[in-house]
Amino acid sequence: MQKQTLIQLFLPLQGEAGAGYPRDLFDCVRGELTERFGGVTAYLRSPAAGAWEDDDGDVQRDRMVLLEVMADRLDHRWWDGYRRELEQRFAQEEILVRAFPVERL
């Protein structure tokens, strides 16, 4: 059995003003991840709905798409830089990127 890491990226569908991001922005991310990791799974049809409480106690809501890649090795430095780049592209304070160890059966 081969041990790998599953990396998930949560990308917002809309900016702060409520306008949707252009599709080519998501296509670019999918292309970059496919080139680097040999493939990507994108959950685009059923957006996830997130909610969180901000510093003022107000509940903020967001609709997101989920992208996943599998990696043989988790390169924290690369992911930190890529996450920061995505935060700039999507004009977000934070883009959630998380990783889980997985075992391919």
C-alpha positions in Angstrom: 0.0 0.0 0.0 1.3 3.4 -1.0 1.1 6.3 1.5 0.4 9.8 0.0 -1.0 13.1 1.0 -4.4 14.5 0.0 -4.3 18.3 -0.3 -7.5 20.2 -0.5 -8.0 23.8 -1.5 -11.1 25.8 -0.8 -11.6 28.6 -3.4 -14.3 31.2 -3.1 -16.8 31.6 -5.9 -17.3 35.3 -5.2 -15.4 38.3 -4.0 -16.3 40.5 -1.1 -18.6 42.6 -3.3 -20.6 39.5 -4.3 -19.4 39.4 -7.9 -18.4 36.0 -9.2 -14.8 35.3 -10.2 -14.3 34.6 -13.9 -14.1 30.9 -14.9 -10.6 31.3 -16.4 -9.3 32.1 -12.9 -10.4 28.6 -11.7 -9.2 27.0 -15.0 -5.8 28.5 -14.4 -5.5 27.0 -10.9 -6.7 23.6 -12.2 -4.1 23.8 -15.0 -1.3 24.7 -12.6 -2.2 21.9 -10.2 -2.5 19.3 -13.0 0.9 20.3 -14.4 2.6 20.0 -11.0 0.8 17.0 -9.6 -0.4 15.1 -12.7 -4.1 15.6 -12.0 -6.7 17.4 -10.0 -10.2 16.7 -8.8 -12.5 19.8 -8.9 -15.9 19.8 -7.2 -17.5 22.6 -9.2 -21.1 21.7 -9.6 -22.2 21.7 -5.9 -20.4 24.6 -4.1 -19.8 24.2 -0.5 -21.3 26.8 1.9 -19.1 28.1 4.6 -20.0 30.3 7.6 -17.7 31.8 10.3 -17.8 34.5 12.9 -15.6 37.5 12.3 -13.9 39.7 14.9 -17.0 41.8 15.4 -19.2 38.7 16.1 -21.0 38.9 12.7 -21.5 35.7 10.8 -19.9 35.8 7.4 -21.0 33.4 4.6 -19.1 32.1 1.6 -19.7 29.7 -1.3 -16.6 27.7 -2.3 -15.4 25.1 -4.7 -13.1 22.4 -3.6 -10.0 21.2 -5.5 -8.0 18.1 -4.4 -4.6 16.8 -5.4 -2.6 13.8 -4.3 1.1 14.1 -3.6 3.8 11.6 -2.7 5.5 14.2 -0.6 4.1 17.3 1.1 6.2 20.4 0.3 5.1 22.9 3.0 7.3 25.7 1.6 5.7 25.4 -1.9 2.2 25.2 -0.6 2.7 28.2 1.7 3.9 30.3 -1.3 1.1 29.0 -3.6 -1.6 29.7 -0.9 -0.3 33.3 -0.6 -0.4 33.7 -4.4 -4.0 32.4 -4.5 -4.9 34.8 -1.7 -3.7 37.7 -3.9 -5.4 36.4 -7.1 -8.7 36.0 -5.3 -8.3 39.1 -3.1 -8.9 37.0 0.1 -7.4 37.4 3.6 -7.1 33.6 3.8 -7.5 30.7 1.4 -7.9 27.4 3.3 -5.5 24.7 2.2 -5.4 21.5 4.2 -3.6 18.2 4.0 -4.4 14.7 5.1 -2.2 11.5 5.0 -4.0 8.9 2.9 -3.2 5.3 2.0 -4.0 4.1 -1.5 -5.6 0.6 -1.4 
